[in-house]
Amino acid sequence: MNGDRSIDKPNRIPQIYGYTVCLIAVVAFLISINGVVDATFTLANPMHGPYGGHEGLSSFESYEASRVERTVPDRNGPVDTTSVETRRRRFEALRADRIDANRLQAWRRLVGSGLTMFIAIALFAWHWSWLRTRMAEERAAAGRTA
């Protein structure tokens, strides 16, 4: 008698599992889109990305202004006698460092989000085809018993 009930009522646990994995894959894919978009914008303009210092490095004049604000001259301290060429080299080095840091972090995020998207697509596709195959088998089994 138990054998007849199991044929009439298919086990829904595999279906619940399959649909849950598909739902989680869709959510992971949607969340990863944000990472891809953010990393793409950072790669397009690495100077203004979220990584690196916060001093003004968009231009030498901005760098000089932020430098003056950071180093308020002390009346008793030594006067800054650094040449403009030395300050410009420092500015270029800091600017290059910020661009490199933003590019590296953007590529990390892009690859990580891309892998998450790829895995989500693969999980969804495999589980969705598995569910369709399982449903077709259940219909065929129900048709044979009828």
C-alpha positions as protocol buffer text, in pm:
chain_id: "A"
residue {
  index: 1
  type: MET
  ca { x: 0 y: 0 z: 0 }
}
residue {
  index: 2
  type: ASN
  ca { x: 284 y: 241 z: 73 }
}
residue {
  index: 3
  type: GLY
  ca { x: 431 y: 165 z: -268 }
}
residue {
  index: 4
  type: ASP
  ca { x: 107 y: 276 z: -438 }
}
residue {
  index: 5
  type: ARG
  ca { x: 98 y: 605 z: -242 }
}
residue {
  index: 6
  type: SER
  ca { x: 455 y: 691 z: -344 }
}
residue {
  index: 7
  type: ILE
  ca { x: 363 y: 648 z: -712 }
}
residue {
  index: 8
  type: ASP
  ca { x: 52 y: 864 z: -677 }
}
residue {
  index: 9
  type: LYS
  ca { x: 229 y: 1137 z: -477 }
}
residue {
  index: 10
  type: PRO
  ca { x: 568 y: 1223 z: -623 }
}
residue {
  index: 11
  type: ASN
  ca { x: 843 y: 1340 z: -387 }
}
residue {
  index: 12
  type: ARG
  ca { x: 851 y: 1723 z: -404 }
}
residue {
  index: 13
  type: ILE
  ca { x: 1182 y: 1767 z: -217 }
}
residue {
  index: 14
  type: PRO
  ca { x: 1395 y: 1750 z: -536 }
}
residue {
  index: 15
  type: GLN
  ca { x: 1168 y: 2006 z: -702 }
}
residue {
  index: 16
  type: ILE
  ca { x: 1193 y: 2242 z: -406 }
}
residue {
  index: 17
  type: TYR
  ca { x: 1571 y: 2199 z: -408 }
}
residue {
  index: 18
  type: GLY
  ca { x: 1596 y: 2263 z: -782 }
}
residue {
  index: 19
  type: TYR
  ca { x: 1378 y: 2573 z: -778 }
}
residue {
  index: 20
  type: THR
  ca { x: 1561 y: 2709 z: -473 }
}
residue {
  index: 21
  type: VAL
  ca { x: 1899 y: 2672 z: -643 }
}
residue {
  index: 22
  type: CYS
  ca { x: 1761 y: 2843 z: -954 }
}
residue {
  index: 23
  type: LEU
  ca { x: 1626 y: 3131 z: -744 }
}
residue {
  index: 24
  type: ILE
  ca { x: 1956 y: 3172 z: -560 }
}
residue {
  index: 25
  type: ALA
  ca { x: 2143 y: 3165 z: -892 }
}
residue {
  index: 26
  type: VAL
  ca { x: 1922 y: 3444 z: -1029 }
}
residue {
  index: 27
  type: VAL
  ca { x: 1977 y: 3656 z: -716 }
}
residue {
  index: 28
  type: ALA
  ca { x: 2355 y: 3600 z: -728 }
}
residue {
  index: 29
  type: PHE
  ca { x: 2355 y: 3699 z: -1095 }
}
residue {
  index: 30
  type: LEU
  ca { x: 2162 y: 4020 z: -1026 }
}
residue {
  index: 31
  type: ILE
  ca { x: 2393 y: 4116 z: -739 }
}
residue {
  index: 32
  type: SER
  ca { x: 2701 y: 4050 z: -955 }
}
residue {
  index: 33
  type: ILE
  ca { x: 2576 y: 4290 z: -1221 }
}
residue {
  index: 34
  type: ASN
  ca { x: 2640 y: 4577 z: -978 }
}
residue {
  index: 35
  type: GLY
  ca { x: 3003 y: 4468 z: -934 }
}
residue {
  index: 36
  type: VAL
  ca { x: 3057 y: 4444 z: -1309 }
}
residue {
  index: 37
  type: VAL
  ca { x: 2908 y: 4789 z: -1372 }
}
residue {
  index: 38
  type: ASP
  ca { x: 3107 y: 4947 z: -1087 }
}
residue {
  index: 39
  type: ALA
  ca { x: 3434 y: 4788 z: -1202 }
}
residue {
  index: 40
  type: THR
  ca { x: 3370 y: 4892 z: -1562 }
}
residue {
  index: 41
  type: PHE
  ca { x: 3322 y: 5254 z: -1461 }
}
residue {
  index: 42
  type: THR
  ca { x: 3639 y: 5242 z: -1249 }
}
residue {
  index: 43
  type: LEU
  ca { x: 3836 y: 5095 z: -1540 }
}
residue {
  index: 44
  type: ALA
  ca { x: 3699 y: 5366 z: -1770 }
}
residue {
  index: 45
  type: ASN
  ca { x: 3821 y: 5639 z: -1533 }
}
residue {
  index: 46
  type: PRO
  ca { x: 4067 y: 5493 z: -1280 }
}
residue {
  index: 47
  type: MET
  ca { x: 4174 y: 5833 z: -1152 }
}
residue {
  index: 48
  type: HIS
  ca { x: 3836 y: 5888 z: -991 }
}
residue {
  index: 49
  type: GLY
  ca { x: 3780 y: 5535 z: -865 }
}
residue {
  index: 50
  type: PRO
  ca { x: 3698 y: 5452 z: -504 }
}
residue {
  index: 51
  type: TYR
  ca { x: 4040 y: 5310 z: -417 }
}
residue {
  index: 52
  type: GLY
  ca { x: 4351 y: 5497 z: -313 }
}
residue {
  index: 53
  type: GLY
  ca { x: 4405 y: 5814 z: -115 }
}
residue {
  index: 54
  type: HIS
  ca { x: 4169 y: 6107 z: -99 }
}
residue {
  index: 55
  type: GLU
  ca { x: 4406 y: 6392 z: -175 }
}
residue {
  index: 56
  type: GLY
  ca { x: 4336 y: 6591 z: -489 }
}
residue {
  index: 57
  type: LEU
  ca { x: 4531 y: 6427 z: -770 }
}
residue {
  index: 58
  type: SER
  ca { x: 4318 y: 6529 z: -1065 }
}
residue {
  index: 59
  type: SER
  ca { x: 4563 y: 6811 z: -1144 }
}
residue {
  index: 60
  type: PHE
  ca { x: 4891 y: 6946 z: -1012 }
}
residue {
  index: 61
  type: GLU
  ca { x: 4713 y: 7259 z: -891 }
}
residue {
  index: 62
  type: SER
  ca { x: 4465 y: 7049 z: -695 }
}
residue {
  index: 63
  type: TYR
  ca { x: 4754 y: 6852 z: -547 }
}
residue {
  index: 64
  type: GLU
  ca { x: 4930 y: 7174 z: -444 }
}
residue {
  index: 65
  type: ALA
  ca { x: 4612 y: 7312 z: -285 }
}
residue {
  index: 66
  type: SER
  ca { x: 4549 y: 6994 z: -86 }
}
residue {
  index: 67
  type: ARG
  ca { x: 4917 y: 6980 z: 10 }
}
residue {
  index: 68
  type: VAL
  ca { x: 4904 y: 7333 z: 149 }
}
residue {
  index: 69
  type: GLU
  ca { x: 4590 y: 7248 z: 346 }
}
residue {
  index: 70
  type: ARG
  ca { x: 4754 y: 6934 z: 492 }
}
residue {
  index: 71
  type: THR
  ca { x: 5077 y: 7103 z: 588 }
}
residue {
  index: 72
  type: VAL
  ca { x: 4971 y: 7423 z: 758 }
}
residue {
  index: 73
  type: PRO
  ca { x: 5300 y: 7601 z: 813 }
}
residue {
  index: 74
  type: ASP
  ca { x: 5417 y: 7613 z: 1171 }
}
residue {
  index: 75
  type: ARG
  ca { x: 5552 y: 7954 z: 1257 }
}
residue {
  index: 76
  type: ASN
  ca { x: 5845 y: 7798 z: 1444 }
}
residue {
  index: 77
  type: GLY
  ca { x: 5898 y: 7510 z: 1198 }
}
residue {
  index: 78
  type: PRO
  ca { x: 6127 y: 7504 z: 897 }
}
residue {
  index: 79
  type: VAL
  ca { x: 6004 y: 7657 z: 572 }
}
residue {
  index: 80
  type: ASP
  ca { x: 5933 y: 7414 z: 290 }
}
residue {
  index: 81
  type: THR
  ca { x: 6199 y: 7468 z: 25 }
}
residue {
  index: 82
  type: THR
  ca { x: 6105 y: 7175 z: -199 }
}
residue {
  index: 83
  type: SER
  ca { x: 6135 y: 7270 z: -566 }
}
residue {
  index: 84
  type: VAL
  ca { x: 5839 y: 7270 z: -802 }
}
residue {
  index: 85
  type: GLU
  ca { x: 6001 y: 6995 z: -1009 }
}
residue {
  index: 86
  type: THR
  ca { x: 6032 y: 6769 z: -702 }
}
residue {
  index: 87
  type: ARG
  ca { x: 5671 y: 6836 z: -604 }
}
residue {
  index: 88
  type: ARG
  ca { x: 5560 y: 6766 z: -960 }
}
residue {
  index: 89
  type: ARG
  ca { x: 5749 y: 6430 z: -957 }
}
residue {
  index: 90
  type: ARG
  ca { x: 5580 y: 6342 z: -628 }
}
residue {
  index: 91
  type: PHE
  ca { x: 5245 y: 6438 z: -775 }
}
residue {
  index: 92
  type: GLU
  ca { x: 5302 y: 6223 z: -1086 }
}
residue {
  index: 93
  type: ALA
  ca { x: 5413 y: 5928 z: -869 }
}
residue {
  index: 94
  type: LEU
  ca { x: 5106 y: 5957 z: -644 }
}
residue {
  index: 95
  type: ARG
  ca { x: 4879 y: 5994 z: -946 }
}
residue {
  index: 96
  type: ALA
  ca { x: 5027 y: 5686 z: -1116 }
}
residue {
  index: 97
  type: ASP
  ca { x: 4998 y: 5492 z: -792 }
}
residue {
  index: 98
  type: ARG
  ca { x: 4629 y: 5580 z: -754 }
}
residue {
  index: 99
  type: ILE
  ca { x: 4555 y: 5485 z: -1115 }
}
residue {
  index: 100
  type: ASP
  ca { x: 4734 y: 5151 z: -1072 }
}
residue {
  index: 101
  type: ALA
  ca { x: 4555 y: 5078 z: -743 }
}
residue {
  index: 102
  type: ASN
  ca { x: 4215 y: 5157 z: -893 }
}
residue {
  index: 103
  type: ARG
  ca { x: 4281 y: 4948 z: -1204 }
}
residue {
  index: 104
  type: LEU
  ca { x: 4395 y: 4650 z: -996 }
}
residue {
  index: 105
  type: GLN
  ca { x: 4095 y: 4666 z: -764 }
}
residue {
  index: 106
  type: ALA
  ca { x: 3857 y: 4714 z: -1058 }
}
residue {
  index: 107
  type: TRP
  ca { x: 4000 y: 4411 z: -1239 }
}
residue {
  index: 108
  type: ARG
  ca { x: 3970 y: 4205 z: -919 }
}
residue {
  index: 109
  type: ARG
  ca { x: 3608 y: 4305 z: -880 }
}
residue {
  index: 110
  type: LEU
  ca { x: 3533 y: 4252 z: -1248 }
}
residue {
  index: 111
  type: VAL
  ca { x: 3685 y: 3902 z: -1249 }
}
residue {
  index: 112
  type: GLY
  ca { x: 3519 y: 3809 z: -918 }
}
residue {
  index: 113
  type: SER
  ca { x: 3177 y: 3932 z: -1027 }
}
residue {
  index: 114
  type: GLY
  ca { x: 3221 y: 3776 z: -1370 }
}
residue {
  index: 115
  type: LEU
  ca { x: 3303 y: 3438 z: -1216 }
}
residue {
  index: 116
  type: THR
  ca { x: 3002 y: 3466 z: -987 }
}
residue {
  index: 117
  type: MET
  ca { x: 2783 y: 3544 z: -1287 }
}
residue {
  index: 118
  type: PHE
  ca { x: 2928 y: 3251 z: -1484 }
}
residue {
  index: 119
  type: ILE
  ca { x: 2877 y: 3008 z: -1195 }
}
residue {
  index: 120
  type: ALA
  ca { x: 2523 y: 3140 z: -1139 }
}
residue {
  index: 121
  type: ILE
  ca { x: 2439 y: 3087 z: -1507 }
}
residue {
  index: 122
  type: ALA
  ca { x: 2587 y: 2736 z: -1503 }
}
residue {
  index: 123
  type: LEU
  ca { x: 2402 y: 2638 z: -1183 }
}
residue {
  index: 124
  type: PHE
  ca { x: 2077 y: 2779 z: -1315 }
}
residue {
  index: 125
  type: ALA
  ca { x: 2107 y: 2607 z: -1653 }
}
residue {
  index: 126
  type: TRP
  ca { x: 2201 y: 2270 z: -1506 }
}
residue {
  index: 127
  type: HIS
  ca { x: 1930 y: 2272 z: -1240 }
}
residue {
  index: 128
  type: TRP
  ca { x: 1664 y: 2402 z: -1478 }
}
residue {
  index: 129
  type: SER
  ca { x: 1736 y: 2128 z: -1732 }
}
residue {
  index: 130
  type: TRP
  ca { x: 1746 y: 1873 z: -1449 }
}
residue {
  index: 131
  type: LEU
  ca { x: 1404 y: 1991 z: -1329 }
}
residue {
  index: 132
  type: ARG
  ca { x: 1255 y: 1974 z: -1679 }
}
residue {
  index: 133
  type: THR
  ca { x: 1394 y: 1621 z: -1727 }
}
residue {
  index: 134
  type: ARG
  ca { x: 1259 y: 1515 z: -1389 }
}
residue {
  index: 135
  type: MET
  ca { x: 914 y: 1658 z: -1463 }
}
residue {
  index: 136
  type: ALA
  ca { x: 907 y: 1481 z: -1801 }
}
residue {
  index: 137
  type: GLU
  ca { x: 1001 y: 1153 z: -1630 }
}
residue {
  index: 138
  type: GLU
  ca { x: 725 y: 1200 z: -1373 }
}
residue {
  index: 139
  type: ARG
  ca { x: 469 y: 1267 z: -1648 }
}
residue {
  index: 140
  type: ALA
  ca { x: 584 y: 959 z: -1837 }
}
residue {
  index: 141
  type: ALA
  ca { x: 562 y: 749 z: -1521 }
}
residue {
  index: 142
  type: ALA
  ca { x: 216 y: 885 z: -1445 }
}
residue {
  index: 143
  type: GLY
  ca { x: 108 y: 806 z: -1802 }
}
residue {
  index: 144
  type: ARG
  ca { x: 231 y: 447 z: -1772 }
}
residue {
  index: 145
  type: THR
  ca { x: 45 y: 387 z: -1446 }
}
residue {
  index: 146
  type: ALA
  ca { x: -282 y: 533 z: -1575 }
}
